[in-house]
Amino acid sequence: PMARAADAGAALPEGVEVLLETLPPAQRAVLQARVERWQSWTPEARAAFAERAARWDALPPLERGRRREAWQAWRALPPMQREQVGGMSREFAARPVNEREALRARFQALDTSVQRGWLLGPVLGADHWRLHGLLAQVPGDQRAPLLEVLAAMTAAQRAQLYVLVQRTPPQDRDALRRELIATPADRRQSWLWEQLDR
């Protein structure tokens, strides 16, 4: 399939077809789709992409990492929050330049952990300062389920959870996270009250 894709348009570098055949099927399918998309572009679209790629490559590594993290965080947001962030972005872009610069300066003055907390989106970002003790050093297998649970909770429940996190010694927070994740949504409020009553 890769050889056919290469014959259909821009050729892949020599030896790449052999390398691609060694990849697991899921990765090979992703690359095949990218090859086909590339081949469907006009020369102008390819040139525009090459220009964007060159600008990306010229960025310092830390800036590329920051932008990649922000993009991945945006993609992880639920669709409704992505739309909300898009609307906020358009509103921000419509403001006068001096207002945008003042807001950027205020944001840059915030602690780095507060800035990164806003990567969680408009719902959890607003509560990040409360949830930091629970979100700090989350094992990889817990992060997505924990964020899903937190996003499903009401603001009042997250405030109760904040009190609970403050009462929980750091060494016991992993157990607290696991229990929170395992608690069904319809039992979550009762669970919070039970934990707070201890």
C-alpha positions in Angstrom: 0.0 0.0 0.0 2.8 2.4 0.8 4.4 1.8 -2.6 1.1 2.5 -4.3 0.7 5.7 -2.3 4.2 6.8 -3.3 3.5 6.1 -7.0 0.3 8.2 -6.8 2.1 11.4 -6.1 5.1 12.8 -4.2 7.5 9.8 -3.7 8.5 8.8 -0.2 12.2 8.8 0.5 14.0 5.7 -0.4 13.6 2.9 2.1 10.7 4.4 3.9 8.2 2.0 2.4 10.2 -0.9 3.9 10.3 0.8 7.3 6.6 1.6 7.2 5.7 -2.1 6.6 7.4 -2.9 9.9 5.1 -0.6 11.9 2.1 -1.9 13.8 -1.1 -1.7 11.7 -2.6 1.2 13.6 0.5 3.4 13.1 0.8 2.3 9.5 -2.8 3.4 8.9 -2.2 6.8 10.4 0.9 7.3 8.2 -1.0 6.0 5.1 -3.8 8.6 5.7 -1.2 11.3 6.0 0.5 10.3 2.8 -2.9 10.3 1.0 -3.8 13.7 2.5 -0.4 15.1 1.4 -0.9 13.7 -2.1 -4.3 15.3 -2.4 -2.9 18.8 -1.8 -2.1 21.2 -4.5 1.5 22.4 -4.9 0.4 25.7 -3.3 -1.0 23.9 -0.3 2.2 21.8 0.0 4.3 25.0 -0.2 2.2 26.7 2.5 2.6 23.6 4.7 6.4 23.6 4.2 6.5 27.3 5.2 4.5 26.6 8.4 6.8 23.6 9.1 9.9 25.8 8.6 8.5 28.5 11.0 7.7 25.7 13.6 11.2 24.3 13.2 12.7 27.8 13.8 11.0 28.1 17.2 13.1 27.5 20.3 12.5 23.9 21.7 10.9 25.3 24.9 8.4 27.3 22.8 7.6 24.3 20.6 7.0 22.3 23.8 4.7 25.0 25.3 2.6 25.2 22.1 2.4 21.4 21.7 1.2 21.1 25.3 -1.4 23.8 24.8 -2.6 22.1 21.6 -2.8 18.7 23.3 -4.7 20.2 26.2 -7.2 21.9 23.9 -7.7 18.6 22.0 -8.4 16.9 25.3 -11.2 19.3 26.2 -14.9 18.2 25.7 -16.3 19.7 22.5 -18.5 22.2 24.3 -15.5 23.6 26.2 -13.4 23.8 23.0 -16.2 25.9 21.5 -16.2 28.1 24.6 -12.4 28.5 24.4 -12.7 29.4 20.7 -15.3 32.0 21.5 -13.1 33.5 24.2 -10.2 33.5 21.7 -12.2 35.4 19.2 -13.4 37.9 21.8 -9.8 38.4 22.9 -8.6 39.0 19.3 -11.3 41.6 18.9 -10.1 43.7 21.8 -7.8 46.7 21.2 -4.1 45.9 21.1 -3.3 47.7 24.4 -6.0 45.7 26.2 -4.6 42.4 24.8 -1.1 43.4 25.8 -2.2 44.3 29.4 -4.1 41.0 29.8 -1.1 39.0 28.5 1.2 40.9 31.0 -1.2 40.0 33.8 -1.2 36.4 32.8 2.6 36.2 32.4 2.8 37.7 36.0 0.9 34.7 37.4 2.7 31.7 38.9 3.7 29.1 36.3 1.5 26.5 38.0 -1.5 28.8 37.8 -0.8 29.5 34.1 -0.6 25.7 33.4 -3.8 25.1 35.4 -5.7 27.0 32.7 -4.7 24.3 30.2 -7.5 22.3 31.9 -10.0 24.6 30.2 -12.5 27.2 31.5 -14.3 24.8 34.0 -11.4 23.1 35.7 -8.9 25.9 35.1 -11.0 28.2 37.4 -10.7 25.6 40.1 -7.1 24.5 39.5 -5.8 26.4 42.5 -8.2 24.3 44.7 -7.5 21.1 43.0 -3.7 21.4 42.7 -3.1 19.1 45.7 -5.1 16.4 44.0 -3.7 16.9 40.5 0.0 17.2 41.5 2.0 14.1 40.6 -1.0 12.1 39.2 0.0 8.8 37.8 -0.5 8.6 34.0 -3.3 6.0 34.2 -5.3 8.2 36.6 -5.0 11.5 34.8 -7.7 11.2 32.1 -10.3 9.4 34.4 -9.6 12.0 37.2 -10.1 14.9 34.8 -13.3 13.4 33.5 -14.7 13.0 37.1 -13.7 16.5 38.1 -15.3 18.0 35.0 -18.6 16.1 35.7 -18.7 17.4 39.3 -20.5 20.6 40.2 -18.6 23.7 41.4 -20.0 23.0 44.9 -18.7 19.4 44.8 -15.3 20.6 43.7 -15.3 23.0 46.6 -16.1 20.2 49.0 -13.4 18.1 47.4 -11.0 20.9 48.0 -11.7 20.8 51.7 -11.2 17.0 51.7 -7.9 17.3 49.8 -6.7 19.9 52.4 -7.5 17.4 55.2 -5.7 14.5 53.4 -2.0 14.1 54.0 0.0 14.1 50.7 0.9 10.4 51.1 -2.8 9.5 51.2 -3.9 11.5 48.2 -3.3 8.7 45.7 -5.8 6.5 47.6 -8.2 9.4 47.7 -7.9 9.9 43.9 -8.4 6.2 43.3 -11.5 6.1 45.5 -12.9 9.3 43.9 -12.4 7.8 40.4 -14.0 4.5 41.4 -17.1 6.1 43.0 -20.1 6.1 40.6 -21.5 9.5 39.7 -24.8 8.9 41.4 -22.9 8.1 44.7 -20.4 10.9 44.5 -22.2 13.5 46.6 -22.9 10.9 49.3 -19.2 9.8 49.2 -18.1 13.4 49.6 -20.3 13.9 52.6 -19.1 10.6 54.2 -15.5 11.6 53.7 -16.0 15.1 55.1 -17.9 13.7 58.2 -14.9 11.4 59.2 
